[in-house]
Amino acid sequence: MLTLALFCITFALYWTWWHRNKKSKLEPPAYPGALPLIGHAHLLMGGSISLWNTIKKMSHNSIKMGGVITVSVGPRIVYIVTDPEDSLTVANACLEKDIIYKFGKPWLGEGLLTGKVSIWKRHRKLINPAFSQLVLDGFQGVFNSQSRRLVKDLEVEVGKGPFDHLVYTRRNALETVCLTTMGVDFCENSVLNSQYEQAIEHILSIMIERVQKPWLHMDFIYSWSSLKKKENQCLRILHNMSNTVLQARKAAYLNNKKNRLEASSGTKFKAFLDLLLELSIETGAINDLEIREEVDTMIVAAHDTTANVLMYTLVLIGSYPKVQERIFEELQYVFGDDDRDVTKQDLSRLVYLEAVLKESLRIFPIVPVTARILDKDVKLKNYTLTAGRTCFLFIYGIHRHPIWGDDCEEFKPERWLDTATLPSCATAFAAFHMGKRVCIGKPFAFMSMKTTLAHLLRHYRVKGDHSKIKAKIDMVLKSVYGHHISIERRTR
């Protein structure tokens, strides 16, 4: 028995050594700190705060070593890329998402975020018209009414000192995305409630916990875990809501009832769900399950990201009085003292406000990592990545690449106002990722967030301290503490 055990250990050590060293001279350098058998796996343990700190350290190390490094997790070799040009090469060459995305499939199925390439290509073509500028312009009334609701909700915090504004931005963002995707108003008496909101938060935490525990990557083991039981509880809430709304609106459509909602401004719009139902009923190009998966995907992709971007942006604005004053001067120039709604023409004039949003996203990339399976050898500028392995694109590292200059760690919205001060490489800014699978919701996000900030900053002066923020990664970049702000009412 002892002889057999020694043989197995020796074989495992040799196989791991052979597997790690089976590479060409064109392979990227290895990240230091690997241990026998487990490689760098120990660096990925320790909770979501520790994981985020590891991602930052690996990003800076990758930059120093030329923008590409290799990391070993047990016998598995993965690549980490922080070079903007090489990242685009990988993103366009290999479209299949890594195996970790399967952890979201019980909830999102084959939606745009998690779907395999063959389904993604078909759905993307079908869904593109639903994100046309004409459709997005129809949402402007919702963006305005929701922004006014947020301004009113925050009144209770005026003059009371620091508070957690993420509570408000998250609820408001969820209301907004549910209105625009499903045509459902998220109020106290609606089908949506705090239970649904909490289920989204819990399932995202469950997904990242599973990522960090390699033994739970195997479906058989995971199916017997307590984490799987928690996931099932969340899925019942999430799927019940989306299925209920889907069937109700489908019945209404079949009964020839017009499923158009009217925002408080009087602007009519058609919800994303209605557009998909028309496509399904009239052409049969997409079925009910696929519709639900895409609607669920839009909800999670839009609300949590938008809420956290607004959270970070308000902290940064509150930390830099000169930036805040310049935003207010621009708002005064566009709106004067008029508290009118924000129009699509106004959005194009809010140039500095957009620069602040982009710089916030550069400093705090909300989705800081994406991963692809390499289905072929990929030749980069200086290295060749081997087929069959995983490549992680670290957006955090891309946003701190030397191409941004010596002040890349500084919050400087002004850099966005002059093309001469921006990197020549378009993919140096990758907050919405890059390549063929770039986020379809970028225009939606900017319209919504610019409208929200325009309303908030016309009413309130913000104070914060970004230096106190402690972040973690729960699929998206979230703050653990230090993100509280205080607000005061502006006098007109």
Wavefront OBJ file of the C-alpha trace (Angstrom):
o trace
v 0.000 0.000 0.000
v 2.815 2.401 0.913
v 4.643 1.544 -2.300
v 1.510 2.284 -4.312
v 1.023 5.611 -2.523
v 4.646 6.645 -3.175
v 4.295 5.640 -6.816
v 1.123 7.742 -7.203
v 2.724 10.773 -5.572
v 5.844 10.438 -7.734
v 3.750 10.044 -10.877
v 1.623 13.070 -9.980
v 4.705 15.213 -9.376
v 6.297 14.098 -12.662
v 3.097 14.572 -14.654
v 2.586 18.066 -13.233
v 6.212 19.002 -13.960
v 5.983 17.608 -17.503
v 2.671 19.345 -18.177
v 3.932 22.705 -16.953
v 7.158 22.493 -18.899
v 5.648 21.260 -22.131
v 5.780 24.643 -23.831
v 7.587 26.433 -26.574
v 10.061 29.245 -26.187
v 7.338 31.593 -27.428
v 5.225 31.028 -24.322
v 4.873 33.943 -21.859
v 6.941 34.021 -18.656
v 5.565 32.360 -15.529
v 4.150 34.274 -12.586
v 6.401 33.678 -9.538
v 5.313 31.877 -6.389
v 4.088 28.519 -7.748
v 4.087 25.594 -5.285
v 4.559 21.882 -6.097
v 1.390 20.190 -7.394
v -0.997 23.082 -6.691
v 0.897 25.809 -8.555
v -0.665 29.200 -7.819
v -3.986 27.778 -6.597
v -3.276 28.943 -3.041
v -3.271 32.569 -4.237
v -6.896 32.258 -5.355
v -8.226 31.226 -1.942
v -9.297 33.359 0.992
v -12.528 35.064 0.017
v -13.554 37.720 -2.490
v -11.414 40.498 -0.931
v -8.270 38.371 -1.105
v -9.107 37.324 -4.661
v -9.392 40.948 -5.753
v -6.031 41.780 -4.168
v -4.491 38.842 -6.042
v -5.962 40.059 -9.329
v -4.433 43.486 -8.775
v -1.013 42.029 -7.929
v -1.078 39.729 -10.958
v -2.102 42.659 -13.163
v 0.854 44.795 -12.118
v 3.205 41.827 -12.431
v 1.893 41.078 -15.920
v 2.485 44.693 -16.972
v 6.073 44.573 -15.696
v 6.718 41.280 -17.526
v 5.496 42.499 -20.905
v 1.709 42.298 -20.680
v 1.306 38.501 -20.742
v 2.100 35.855 -18.088
v 1.293 32.217 -17.362
v -0.252 30.969 -14.115
v -0.650 27.345 -13.041
v -3.631 26.068 -11.064
v -2.720 22.484 -10.259
v -1.782 20.915 -13.601
v -3.835 23.494 -15.462
v -2.004 26.336 -17.229
v -3.806 29.637 -17.853
v -2.720 32.935 -19.347
v -3.223 36.443 -18.003
v -3.130 39.300 -20.516
v -2.979 43.013 -19.676
v -1.599 44.339 -22.968
v -4.444 46.181 -24.800
v -3.471 45.070 -28.307
v -2.864 41.442 -27.335
v -6.160 41.429 -25.432
v -8.053 42.425 -28.574
v -6.252 39.714 -30.537
v -7.435 37.076 -28.063
v -10.954 38.513 -27.803
v -11.482 38.354 -31.569
v -9.651 35.080 -32.207
v -11.463 32.999 -29.562
v -15.138 33.712 -28.826
v -15.958 30.768 -26.542
v -16.288 31.736 -22.873
v -14.322 29.816 -20.240
v -15.795 26.968 -18.214
v -16.361 29.253 -15.195
v -19.245 30.879 -17.091
v -21.150 27.607 -16.857
v -21.692 28.434 -13.181
v -24.164 31.086 -14.329
v -26.058 28.804 -16.712
v -28.570 27.431 -14.171
v -29.837 31.018 -14.003
v -28.987 32.583 -17.375
v -28.923 29.513 -19.612
v -27.586 30.291 -23.088
v -28.114 34.060 -22.858
v -25.649 36.481 -24.449
v -23.399 36.535 -21.381
v -22.972 32.777 -20.869
v -24.076 31.212 -24.152
v -21.868 29.095 -26.382
v -20.703 30.736 -29.595
v -23.176 29.098 -31.997
v -26.171 30.276 -29.937
v -24.601 33.659 -29.121
v -24.152 34.478 -32.836
v -27.789 33.706 -33.627
v -29.178 35.577 -30.611
v -26.946 38.593 -31.111
v -28.291 39.072 -34.649
v -31.873 38.737 -33.405
v -31.409 41.086 -30.434
v -29.343 43.838 -32.098
v -32.437 45.750 -33.355
v -33.749 45.912 -29.765
v -30.723 48.048 -28.889
v -30.991 50.422 -31.827
v -30.720 54.124 -31.026
v -34.396 54.580 -31.913
v -35.434 52.033 -29.278
v -33.024 53.469 -26.692
v -34.354 56.985 -27.290
v -37.770 55.637 -26.321
v -36.384 54.814 -22.860
v -35.372 58.408 -22.108
v -38.679 59.083 -20.380
v -38.052 56.116 -18.050
v -34.527 57.311 -17.321
v -35.881 60.735 -16.349
v -38.735 59.472 -14.186
v -36.451 56.999 -12.420
v -33.838 59.690 -11.825
v -36.472 61.908 -10.235
v -37.558 58.994 -8.059
v -33.959 58.577 -6.881
v -33.642 62.303 -6.111
v -36.795 62.069 -3.992
v -35.671 58.869 -2.222
v -32.397 60.539 -1.198
v -34.140 63.482 0.466
v -34.180 61.607 3.794
v -30.344 61.581 3.812
v -29.782 65.308 3.296
v -27.591 66.804 6.025
v -27.427 63.590 8.068
v -23.812 62.643 7.353
v -22.357 59.582 5.594
v -24.718 56.856 4.360
v -24.610 53.843 2.045
v -25.902 55.212 -1.234
v -25.480 51.842 -2.981
v -28.711 50.776 -1.281
v -30.478 53.507 -3.258
v -28.633 53.189 -6.587
v -29.068 49.402 -6.628
v -32.818 49.510 -6.027
v -33.270 52.332 -8.531
v -31.161 50.596 -11.193
v -33.161 47.381 -10.758
v -36.405 49.324 -11.106
v -35.085 50.981 -14.276
v -33.906 47.798 -15.950
v -37.108 45.931 -15.071
v -39.166 48.733 -16.596
v -37.156 48.815 -19.795
v -36.616 45.064 -20.202
v -39.963 43.698 -18.990
v -42.289 46.652 -18.684
v -42.754 45.939 -14.959
v -42.746 48.771 -12.429
v -40.667 47.826 -9.396
v -42.654 49.327 -6.537
v -43.824 48.010 -3.186
v -46.965 46.380 -4.579
v -45.497 44.972 -7.806
v -44.472 41.401 -8.628
v -40.915 42.472 -7.913
v -39.902 42.980 -4.308
v -36.923 42.966 -1.969
v -36.902 39.159 -2.022
v -36.089 39.251 -5.746
v -33.392 41.874 -5.207
v -31.790 39.790 -2.437
v -31.927 36.645 -4.588
v -29.808 38.367 -7.240
v -27.240 39.455 -4.661
v -27.070 35.985 -3.130
v -26.696 34.079 -6.391
v -23.812 36.311 -7.521
v -22.011 35.578 -4.227
v -22.697 31.867 -4.679
v -21.164 31.936 -8.160
v -17.908 33.572 -7.042
v -17.649 31.204 -4.054
v -17.920 28.257 -6.428
v -15.209 29.754 -8.655
v -12.845 29.915 -5.677
v -13.426 26.298 -4.576
v -12.014 23.971 -7.279
v -13.681 20.878 -5.805
v -17.069 22.506 -6.447
v -16.268 22.930 -10.157
v -17.381 19.327 -10.650
v -21.149 19.244 -11.054
v -21.552 15.942 -9.199
v -19.843 17.218 -6.037
v -21.532 20.616 -6.317
v -24.977 19.011 -6.597
v -24.572 17.612 -3.049
v -23.257 20.800 -1.488
v -25.092 23.272 0.747
v -24.151 25.973 -1.772
v -26.223 24.218 -4.429
v -29.240 24.204 -2.085
v -28.878 27.976 -1.634
v -28.597 28.403 -5.400
v -31.799 26.419 -5.952
v -33.659 28.660 -3.493
v -32.504 31.746 -5.385
v -33.367 30.228 -8.767
v -36.940 29.507 -7.673
v -37.435 33.194 -6.861
v -35.668 34.522 -9.953
v -37.222 32.178 -12.508
v -40.674 32.397 -10.980
v -40.653 36.167 -11.418
v -39.415 36.195 -15.014
v -41.678 33.294 -16.040
v -44.712 34.993 -14.481
v -44.067 38.252 -16.317
v -43.280 36.477 -19.590
v -46.492 34.445 -19.598
v -48.634 37.422 -18.607
v -47.290 39.648 -21.361
v -47.438 36.848 -23.915
v -51.110 36.274 -23.096
v -51.794 39.985 -23.441
v -50.025 40.076 -26.810
v -52.022 37.105 -28.084
v -55.214 38.851 -26.950
v -54.258 41.768 -29.204
v -53.696 44.102 -26.271
v -51.120 46.825 -26.734
v -48.264 46.275 -24.310
v -46.959 49.803 -24.289
v -46.216 51.628 -21.055
v -46.216 55.375 -20.711
v -43.557 57.042 -18.611
v -44.392 60.011 -16.432
v -42.983 62.357 -19.071
v -45.480 61.068 -21.608
v -42.839 59.261 -23.672
v -44.072 55.953 -24.995
v -41.721 53.009 -25.175
v -41.745 49.317 -25.899
v -40.072 47.016 -23.396
v -37.277 44.679 -24.443
v -39.479 41.689 -23.557
v -42.238 42.900 -25.893
v -39.812 43.183 -28.793
v -38.653 39.597 -28.209
v -42.245 38.365 -27.923
v -43.103 39.947 -31.258
v -40.078 38.252 -32.781
v -41.081 34.911 -31.254
v -44.766 34.998 -32.156
v -44.413 36.497 -35.622
v -41.365 34.545 -36.868
v -40.740 31.713 -34.382
v -37.048 32.652 -34.352
v -36.785 32.394 -30.565
v -38.733 30.357 -27.986
v -40.048 31.197 -24.506
v -37.085 29.656 -22.670
v -34.620 31.617 -24.801
v -36.589 34.817 -24.197
v -36.504 34.268 -20.436
v -32.763 33.595 -20.526
v -32.080 36.805 -22.443
v -34.335 38.868 -20.172
v -32.638 37.442 -17.061
v -29.263 38.194 -18.657
v -30.211 41.801 -19.360
v -31.392 42.290 -15.775
v -28.200 41.007 -14.156
v -25.891 42.604 -16.733
v -27.533 46.013 -16.496
v -28.688 46.629 -12.945
v -25.768 45.483 -10.774
v -23.158 47.061 -13.019
v -24.997 50.376 -13.351
v -25.665 50.594 -9.617
v -22.022 50.053 -8.724
v -20.712 52.421 -11.407
v -22.941 55.170 -9.984
v -21.783 54.281 -6.472
v -18.073 54.602 -7.345
v -18.623 57.678 -9.493
v -20.428 59.575 -6.742
v -17.650 58.732 -4.261
v -15.028 60.003 -6.714
v -17.016 63.155 -7.472
v -17.374 63.758 -3.750
v -13.619 63.297 -3.319
v -12.662 65.925 -5.914
v -14.453 69.264 -5.302
v -12.973 70.838 -8.456
v -14.351 67.996 -10.587
v -17.757 68.370 -8.969
v -17.765 72.110 -9.529
v -16.869 71.679 -13.181
v -19.728 69.176 -13.623
v -22.141 71.644 -12.052
v -20.902 74.442 -14.318
v -21.615 72.242 -17.331
v -25.086 71.415 -15.968
v -25.754 75.118 -15.460
v -24.628 75.829 -19.022
v -26.982 73.165 -20.440
v -29.986 73.535 -18.092
v -29.587 76.871 -16.321
v -31.792 76.845 -13.228
v -34.456 74.826 -15.017
v -35.249 71.462 -13.419
v -36.539 70.058 -16.702
v -36.054 66.529 -17.979
v -32.851 65.523 -19.735
v -33.294 65.126 -23.498
v -31.220 63.059 -25.907
v -29.831 66.360 -27.261
v -28.733 67.299 -23.727
v -26.868 64.014 -23.353
v -24.585 64.816 -26.283
v -23.770 68.205 -24.689
v -22.774 66.729 -21.311
v -19.222 66.096 -22.467
v -17.432 66.566 -19.145
v -19.983 64.434 -17.276
v -19.321 61.604 -19.724
v -15.565 62.066 -19.200
v -16.099 61.654 -15.448
v -18.063 58.452 -16.003
v -15.401 56.995 -18.303
v -12.612 57.882 -15.885
v -14.566 56.281 -13.025
v -14.918 53.116 -15.092
v -11.214 53.187 -15.880
v -10.269 53.447 -12.198
v -12.930 50.983 -11.020
v -13.701 48.558 -13.907
v -16.975 46.989 -12.805
v -16.341 43.703 -14.640
v -12.563 43.547 -14.158
v -11.922 40.083 -15.625
v -13.178 38.088 -18.580
v -12.049 34.638 -19.726
v -11.896 32.778 -23.029
v -11.123 29.203 -24.030
v -8.366 29.088 -26.641
v -9.709 26.832 -29.399
v -6.588 27.497 -31.474
v -3.012 28.686 -31.017
v -3.074 32.487 -30.800
v -0.058 34.485 -31.949
v 0.466 37.708 -30.007
v 3.088 40.408 -30.526
v 5.809 38.582 -28.600
v 4.315 35.230 -27.592
v 2.146 32.387 -28.830
v -0.657 31.070 -26.608
v -1.326 27.320 -26.745
v -4.699 25.956 -27.824
v -6.807 24.186 -25.197
v -5.897 26.536 -22.373
v -7.767 29.439 -20.785
v -6.874 33.084 -21.260
v -7.942 35.695 -18.709
v -8.141 39.301 -19.884
v -7.538 41.520 -16.847
v -9.379 44.777 -17.549
v -7.966 46.290 -14.358
v -4.467 45.770 -15.747
v -5.360 47.061 -19.213
v -6.585 50.288 -17.602
v -3.224 50.702 -15.849
v -0.996 49.808 -18.754
v 1.910 52.247 -19.419
v 0.064 53.333 -22.551
v -2.053 55.511 -20.207
v 1.011 57.451 -19.045
v 2.712 57.997 -15.709
v -0.517 59.324 -14.168
v -2.537 56.176 -14.901
v -3.321 55.674 -11.203
v -4.764 59.188 -10.897
v -8.406 60.162 -11.353
v -8.225 62.750 -14.166
v -11.438 63.160 -16.197
v -9.686 65.861 -18.257
v -7.690 63.173 -20.058
v -10.876 62.290 -21.975
v -11.409 65.803 -23.355
v -8.417 65.779 -25.705
v -7.659 62.873 -28.026
v -3.963 63.802 -27.831
v -3.926 62.805 -24.136
v -5.620 59.449 -24.757
v -3.892 56.197 -25.772
v -3.763 55.611 -29.515
v -4.971 52.038 -28.934
v -8.795 52.050 -28.850
v -8.942 48.961 -26.627
v -6.918 50.621 -23.855
v -10.378 51.407 -22.429
v -12.190 48.102 -22.006
v -14.847 48.740 -19.355
v -17.444 47.180 -21.670
v -14.880 44.654 -22.893
v -13.764 44.427 -26.499
v -13.935 42.588 -29.765
v -16.881 40.751 -31.276
v -18.468 39.868 -27.911
v -18.368 43.436 -26.619
v -21.232 44.399 -24.286
v -24.375 45.187 -26.288
v -25.687 47.482 -23.539
v -23.003 50.210 -23.564
v -25.207 52.962 -25.116
v -28.068 52.036 -22.747
v -25.739 52.275 -19.740
v -24.319 55.682 -20.631
v -27.744 57.172 -21.384
v -29.128 55.910 -18.093
v -26.153 56.918 -15.931
v -25.676 60.378 -17.479
v -29.368 61.133 -16.988
v -29.240 59.974 -13.380
v -26.145 62.028 -12.516
v -27.531 65.117 -14.268
v -30.598 65.012 -12.009
v -28.717 64.159 -8.817
v -26.001 66.786 -9.162
v -28.468 69.556 -9.979
v -30.079 68.903 -6.596
v -27.279 67.726 -4.301
v -23.688 68.507 -3.426
v -21.752 65.329 -2.630
v -18.885 64.582 -0.237
v -16.880 61.353 -0.142
v -13.404 59.870 0.227
v -12.394 57.306 -2.390
v -9.129 56.523 -0.556
v -11.084 54.592 2.080
v -12.727 52.201 -0.367
v -12.032 48.506 0.208
v -13.132 46.412 -2.764
v -13.977 42.775 -3.449
v -14.974 40.798 -6.517
v -18.419 39.161 -6.563
v -18.466 38.569 -10.331
v -18.535 42.382 -10.481
v -16.308 44.787 -8.541
v -18.049 45.800 -5.314
v -17.093 47.850 -2.300
v -16.913 46.213 1.120
v -16.685 49.494 3.025
v -15.387 53.054 2.743
v -17.778 54.037 -0.049
v -20.301 56.043 2.003
v -21.093 59.600 0.952
v -22.926 62.550 2.490
v -25.137 64.990 0.600
v -26.346 68.538 0.999
v -29.059 70.273 -0.976
v -27.905 72.790 -3.566
v -29.374 76.283 -3.279
v -30.639 77.796 -6.498
l 1 2 3 4 5 6 7 8 9 10 11 12 13 14 15 16 17 18 19 20 21 22 23 24 25 26 27 28 29 30 31 32 33 34 35 36 37 38 39 40 41 42 43 44 45 46 47 48 49 50 51 52 53 54 55 56 57 58 59 60 61 62 63 64 65 66 67 68 69 70 71 72 73 74 75 76 77 78 79 80 81 82 83 84 85 86 87 88 89 90 91 92 93 94 95 96 97 98 99 100 101 102 103 104 105 106 107 108 109 110 111 112 113 114 115 116 117 118 119 120 121 122 123 124 125 126 127 128 129 130 131 132 133 134 135 136 137 138 139 140 141 142 143 144 145 146 147 148 149 150 151 152 153 154 155 156 157 158 159 160 161 162 163 164 165 166 167 168 169 170 171 172 173 174 175 176 177 178 179 180 181 182 183 184 185 186 187 188 189 190 191 192 193 194 195 196 197 198 199 200 201 202 203 204 205 206 207 208 209 210 211 212 213 214 215 216 217 218 219 220 221 222 223 224 225 226 227 228 229 230 231 232 233 234 235 236 237 238 239 240 241 242 243 244 245 246 247 248 249 250 251 252 253 254 255 256 257 258 259 260 261 262 263 264 265 266 267 268 269 270 271 272 273 274 275 276 277 278 279 280 281 282 283 284 285 286 287 288 289 290 291 292 293 294 295 296 297 298 299 300 301 302 303 304 305 306 307 308 309 310 311 312 313 314 315 316 317 318 319 320 321 322 323 324 325 326 327 328 329 330 331 332 333 334 335 336 337 338 339 340 341 342 343 344 345 346 347 348 349 350 351 352 353 354 355 356 357 358 359 360 361 362 363 364 365 366 367 368 369 370 371 372 373 374 375 376 377 378 379 380 381 382 383 384 385 386 387 388 389 390 391 392 393 394 395 396 397 398 399 400 401 402 403 404 405 406 407 408 409 410 411 412 413 414 415 416 417 418 419 420 421 422 423 424 425 426 427 428 429 430 431 432 433 434 435 436 437 438 439 440 441 442 443 444 445 446 447 448 449 450 451 452 453 454 455 456 457 458 459 460 461 462 463 464 465 466 467 468 469 470 471 472 473 474 475 476 477 478 479 480 481 482 483 484 485 486 487 488 489 490 491 492
